[in-house]
Amino acid sequence: MVPTGALRLWDDESGQGMVEYALIIVFIALACFTGLKLMGQSLSQFIKQAAQEFE
């Protein structure tokens, strides 16, 4: 038999939205980190080349 207090906690969804937003932010951060990691060298060379063009 499950206590009624545990059932109330199980049905409580007050923090659900906050957790969903946090997960979205984590996934976006991971995608950005992965993209920068994969494109790091070519992006660095592009920025150096663009800076030399302005000199």
Phi and psi in radians as a Rosetta constraint file:
Dihedral C 1 N 2 CA 2 C 2 CIRCULARHARMONIC -1.678 0.35
Dihedral N 2 CA 2 C 2 N 3 CIRCULARHARMONIC 2.283 0.35
Dihedral C 2 N 3 CA 3 C 3 CIRCULARHARMONIC -1.104 0.35
Dihedral N 3 CA 3 C 3 N 4 CIRCULARHARMONIC 2.618 0.35
Dihedral C 3 N 4 CA 4 C 4 CIRCULARHARMONIC -1.162 0.35
Dihedral N 4 CA 4 C 4 N 5 CIRCULARHARMONIC -0.505 0.35
Dihedral C 4 N 5 CA 5 C 5 CIRCULARHARMONIC -1.118 0.35
Dihedral N 5 CA 5 C 5 N 6 CIRCULARHARMONIC -0.684 0.35
Dihedral C 5 N 6 CA 6 C 6 CIRCULARHARMONIC -1.174 0.35
Dihedral N 6 CA 6 C 6 N 7 CIRCULARHARMONIC -0.630 0.35
Dihedral C 6 N 7 CA 7 C 7 CIRCULARHARMONIC -1.150 0.35
Dihedral N 7 CA 7 C 7 N 8 CIRCULARHARMONIC -0.685 0.35
Dihedral C 7 N 8 CA 8 C 8 CIRCULARHARMONIC -1.123 0.35
Dihedral N 8 CA 8 C 8 N 9 CIRCULARHARMONIC -0.714 0.35
Dihedral C 8 N 9 CA 9 C 9 CIRCULARHARMONIC -1.145 0.35
Dihedral N 9 CA 9 C 9 N 10 CIRCULARHARMONIC -0.640 0.35
Dihedral C 9 N 10 CA 10 C 10 CIRCULARHARMONIC -1.139 0.35
Dihedral N 10 CA 10 C 10 N 11 CIRCULARHARMONIC -0.647 0.35
Dihedral C 10 N 11 CA 11 C 11 CIRCULARHARMONIC -1.507 0.35
Dihedral N 11 CA 11 C 11 N 12 CIRCULARHARMONIC -0.184 0.35
Dihedral C 11 N 12 CA 12 C 12 CIRCULARHARMONIC -1.279 0.35
Dihedral N 12 CA 12 C 12 N 13 CIRCULARHARMONIC 2.132 0.35
Dihedral C 12 N 13 CA 13 C 13 CIRCULARHARMONIC -2.075 0.35
Dihedral N 13 CA 13 C 13 N 14 CIRCULARHARMONIC 0.464 0.35
Dihedral C 13 N 14 CA 14 C 14 CIRCULARHARMONIC -1.182 0.35
Dihedral N 14 CA 14 C 14 N 15 CIRCULARHARMONIC -0.538 0.35
Dihedral C 14 N 15 CA 15 C 15 CIRCULARHARMONIC -1.737 0.35
Dihedral N 15 CA 15 C 15 N 16 CIRCULARHARMONIC 0.117 0.35
Dihedral C 15 N 16 CA 16 C 16 CIRCULARHARMONIC -1.107 0.35
Dihedral N 16 CA 16 C 16 N 17 CIRCULARHARMONIC -0.774 0.35
Dihedral C 16 N 17 CA 17 C 17 CIRCULARHARMONIC -1.091 0.35
Dihedral N 17 CA 17 C 17 N 18 CIRCULARHARMONIC -0.714 0.35
Dihedral C 17 N 18 CA 18 C 18 CIRCULARHARMONIC -1.127 0.35
Dihedral N 18 CA 18 C 18 N 19 CIRCULARHARMONIC -0.711 0.35
Dihedral C 18 N 19 CA 19 C 19 CIRCULARHARMONIC -1.146 0.35
Dihedral N 19 CA 19 C 19 N 20 CIRCULARHARMONIC -0.696 0.35
Dihedral C 19 N 20 CA 20 C 20 CIRCULARHARMONIC -1.116 0.35
Dihedral N 20 CA 20 C 20 N 21 CIRCULARHARMONIC -0.755 0.35
Dihedral C 20 N 21 CA 21 C 21 CIRCULARHARMONIC -1.104 0.35
Dihedral N 21 CA 21 C 21 N 22 CIRCULARHARMONIC -0.701 0.35
Dihedral C 21 N 22 CA 22 C 22 CIRCULARHARMONIC -1.102 0.35
Dihedral N 22 CA 22 C 22 N 23 CIRCULARHARMONIC -0.729 0.35
Dihedral C 22 N 23 CA 23 C 23 CIRCULARHARMONIC -1.128 0.35
Dihedral N 23 CA 23 C 23 N 24 CIRCULARHARMONIC -0.697 0.35
Dihedral C 23 N 24 CA 24 C 24 CIRCULARHARMONIC -1.087 0.35
Dihedral N 24 CA 24 C 24 N 25 CIRCULARHARMONIC -0.768 0.35
Dihedral C 24 N 25 CA 25 C 25 CIRCULARHARMONIC -1.104 0.35
Dihedral N 25 CA 25 C 25 N 26 CIRCULARHARMONIC -0.706 0.35
Dihedral C 25 N 26 CA 26 C 26 CIRCULARHARMONIC -1.111 0.35
Dihedral N 26 CA 26 C 26 N 27 CIRCULARHARMONIC -0.774 0.35
Dihedral C 26 N 27 CA 27 C 27 CIRCULARHARMONIC -1.153 0.35
Dihedral N 27 CA 27 C 27 N 28 CIRCULARHARMONIC -0.671 0.35
Dihedral C 27 N 28 CA 28 C 28 CIRCULARHARMONIC -1.134 0.35
Dihedral N 28 CA 28 C 28 N 29 CIRCULARHARMONIC -0.747 0.35
Dihedral C 28 N 29 CA 29 C 29 CIRCULARHARMONIC -1.099 0.35
Dihedral N 29 CA 29 C 29 N 30 CIRCULARHARMONIC -0.729 0.35
Dihedral C 29 N 30 CA 30 C 30 CIRCULARHARMONIC -1.119 0.35
Dihedral N 30 CA 30 C 30 N 31 CIRCULARHARMONIC -0.694 0.35
Dihedral C 30 N 31 CA 31 C 31 CIRCULARHARMONIC -1.125 0.35
Dihedral N 31 CA 31 C 31 N 32 CIRCULARHARMONIC -0.748 0.35
Dihedral C 31 N 32 CA 32 C 32 CIRCULARHARMONIC -1.122 0.35
Dihedral N 32 CA 32 C 32 N 33 CIRCULARHARMONIC -0.771 0.35
Dihedral C 32 N 33 CA 33 C 33 CIRCULARHARMONIC -1.083 0.35
Dihedral N 33 CA 33 C 33 N 34 CIRCULARHARMONIC -0.779 0.35
Dihedral C 33 N 34 CA 34 C 34 CIRCULARHARMONIC -1.141 0.35
Dihedral N 34 CA 34 C 34 N 35 CIRCULARHARMONIC -0.742 0.35
Dihedral C 34 N 35 CA 35 C 35 CIRCULARHARMONIC -1.092 0.35
Dihedral N 35 CA 35 C 35 N 36 CIRCULARHARMONIC -0.766 0.35
Dihedral C 35 N 36 CA 36 C 36 CIRCULARHARMONIC -1.175 0.35
Dihedral N 36 CA 36 C 36 N 37 CIRCULARHARMONIC -0.616 0.35
Dihedral C 36 N 37 CA 37 C 37 CIRCULARHARMONIC -1.158 0.35
Dihedral N 37 CA 37 C 37 N 38 CIRCULARHARMONIC -0.720 0.35
Dihedral C 37 N 38 CA 38 C 38 CIRCULARHARMONIC -1.271 0.35
Dihedral N 38 CA 38 C 38 N 39 CIRCULARHARMONIC -0.594 0.35
Dihedral C 38 N 39 CA 39 C 39 CIRCULARHARMONIC -1.817 0.35
Dihedral N 39 CA 39 C 39 N 40 CIRCULARHARMONIC 0.191 0.35
Dihedral C 39 N 40 CA 40 C 40 CIRCULARHARMONIC -0.989 0.35
Dihedral N 40 CA 40 C 40 N 41 CIRCULARHARMONIC -0.906 0.35
Dihedral C 40 N 41 CA 41 C 41 CIRCULARHARMONIC -1.130 0.35
Dihedral N 41 CA 41 C 41 N 42 CIRCULARHARMONIC -0.844 0.35
Dihedral C 41 N 42 CA 42 C 42 CIRCULARHARMONIC -1.155 0.35
Dihedral N 42 CA 42 C 42 N 43 CIRCULARHARMONIC -0.629 0.35
Dihedral C 42 N 43 CA 43 C 43 CIRCULARHARMONIC -1.161 0.35
Dihedral N 43 CA 43 C 43 N 44 CIRCULARHARMONIC -0.693 0.35
Dihedral C 43 N 44 CA 44 C 44 CIRCULARHARMONIC -1.126 0.35
Dihedral N 44 CA 44 C 44 N 45 CIRCULARHARMONIC -0.759 0.35
Dihedral C 44 N 45 CA 45 C 45 CIRCULARHARMONIC -1.133 0.35
Dihedral N 45 CA 45 C 45 N 46 CIRCULARHARMONIC -0.686 0.35
Dihedral C 45 N 46 CA 46 C 46 CIRCULARHARMONIC -1.077 0.35
Dihedral N 46 CA 46 C 46 N 47 CIRCULARHARMONIC -0.756 0.35
Dihedral C 46 N 47 CA 47 C 47 CIRCULARHARMONIC -1.174 0.35
Dihedral N 47 CA 47 C 47 N 48 CIRCULARHARMONIC -0.717 0.35
Dihedral C 47 N 48 CA 48 C 48 CIRCULARHARMONIC -1.108 0.35
Dihedral N 48 CA 48 C 48 N 49 CIRCULARHARMONIC -0.739 0.35
Dihedral C 48 N 49 CA 49 C 49 CIRCULARHARMONIC -1.129 0.35
Dihedral N 49 CA 49 C 49 N 50 CIRCULARHARMONIC -0.737 0.35
Dihedral C 49 N 50 CA 50 C 50 CIRCULARHARMONIC -1.128 0.35
Dihedral N 50 CA 50 C 50 N 51 CIRCULARHARMONIC -0.669 0.35
Dihedral C 50 N 51 CA 51 C 51 CIRCULARHARMONIC -1.158 0.35
Dihedral N 51 CA 51 C 51 N 52 CIRCULARHARMONIC -0.654 0.35
Dihedral C 51 N 52 CA 52 C 52 CIRCULARHARMONIC -1.186 0.35
Dihedral N 52 CA 52 C 52 N 53 CIRCULARHARMONIC -0.554 0.35
Dihedral C 52 N 53 CA 53 C 53 CIRCULARHARMONIC -1.132 0.35
Dihedral N 53 CA 53 C 53 N 54 CIRCULARHARMONIC -0.548 0.35
Dihedral C 53 N 54 CA 54 C 54 CIRCULARHARMONIC -1.479 0.35
Dihedral N 54 CA 54 C 54 N 55 CIRCULARHARMONIC -0.182 0.35
